Amino acid sequence: MIEQQFLLEGWQKQGRNDSLCLLLEHGSLELYLNFLPDDAAENYISKITSNREELSWSMLQKVGLRTKKLTFTTVDWIQERVRVFGKWHNAPRLTAWEGDVGICYKYSGVIHTAGGWHEETNKIRERISKLTKLPFNSVLYNWYRDGIDTMGWHSDDEKELGENPQIASYSFGASRTIKFRLRKNNKIGFSFQLPSNSLLIMKGSIQHHWQHAIPKRLTERHPRINLTFRNIIQASY
Ligand SMILES: O=C(O)CCC(=O)C(=O)O
């Protein structure tokens, strides 16, 4: 049983069923397995995805979509350009950003101004805020089209997120590993699975001391969607 594996690795059970906590040297993690009730999770997936052919589909093809199983009706996906060792590349995943109207966030050198929420994503935000008693005014969507798509080592420590940002990361689709390592020595600290319908909360000073990453999993053929809810408290430009 997946919960058992977590307990063996030092996670502790919290009050709610399927809810686990890991206290770190700096900061802590909370993990909610089966976060949405089954019907709500399925409803969400069916509302933001569709198998119909449409404009956004052909646009996505151009940027190298590798799975034909999933199309999105309403989420505005882009493939960012990222600079690695002085060279520009397509980011190894698709992303989208939403939030309260007028909230600005700078990523990939572009200032994005939010125009509101996808209705269904907003419902997830409300559930997360109710559970965590934390406000979130924006969300970054990550679409890992298959196990080749990744997220490199980073901390969510942008100035606009404030001193100790609390990040709520909801995942569905293929299960992927998340790794954490201490920033002071770049040694891998630990890793665990983020199964479908799980919510990970990163709390306290974790972003100052730890980095996290989603490594490739070459055997994985299925897509995974991750939503990281954030609270932007100040503009940094
Ligand atoms: O896909 C994930 O679980 C991680 C996402 C993440 O680290 C981010 O959006 O900053």
The ligand as an ORCA input file, in Angstrom:
! r2SCAN-3c Opt
* xyz 0 1
  O       5.348     18.900    -11.370
  C       5.608     19.008    -10.187
  O       5.171     18.243     -9.334
  C       6.531     20.126     -9.725
  C       6.129     21.461    -10.237
  C       7.050     22.543     -9.765
  O       8.041     22.275     -9.142
  C       6.780     23.943    -10.083
  O       5.832     24.256    -10.803
  O       7.559     24.807     -9.592
*
